[in-house]
Amino acid sequence: MNIQQFLNQNDHFAAAAGCEIIEMSEGRAVATMTVTQSHLNAGGVCQGGALFTLADLALAAVMNGRGQLTFGIQNNIMYLASAKEGDVLRAEAVEINNHHKIPSVEVRITNQDGCLLCHVTGLAYRKSAPIVTE
C-alpha cells in the first residue's frame, strides 16, 4: 500500500470529515473536500476546523511522502474568504524545505472557482523510523 492509500484509509478523522488525497508526488499533494451541512458553523459558512482538517491531510501527505514517520509541530492558518455549502475545496500542499528533521510545507485551499480561501504553513518533526503502511 502506498502512502496516499494508507492515509486515505487510516486517517479516520479526515475521512469522517469527507477529506481525501487525490494526487500525490514527491514534495506535493492535493486533497479535496465538498462542504456539506455538517461542515457549517453557526454563521452558515464552513467551520475553520473543517478547513484546517483538509489542509492537515494534505500536509501529512507531503511530510510523510518521503517514507519517514513525520508529525506536525507547528501550523499557521490564515482564513481569507469563506466557503459555503456545496463548495468543492482543493488543498494543494507543496514542500518548501525538505530538511532531514524539520521539513516545512505550504498549503493553499481554493474553491471550485479558484478563489483562495486559506493559506497554511506547517513545520514537522521527521523521525528516523519509517512510516509503516502495511
Beta strands, then each sheet from edge to edge (+ up, - down):
strand 1: 20-25
strand 2: 28-34
strand 3: 68-79
strand 4: 88-97
strand 5: 104-110
strand 6: 116-130
sheet 1: 1+ 2- 4+ 5- 6+ 3-
end
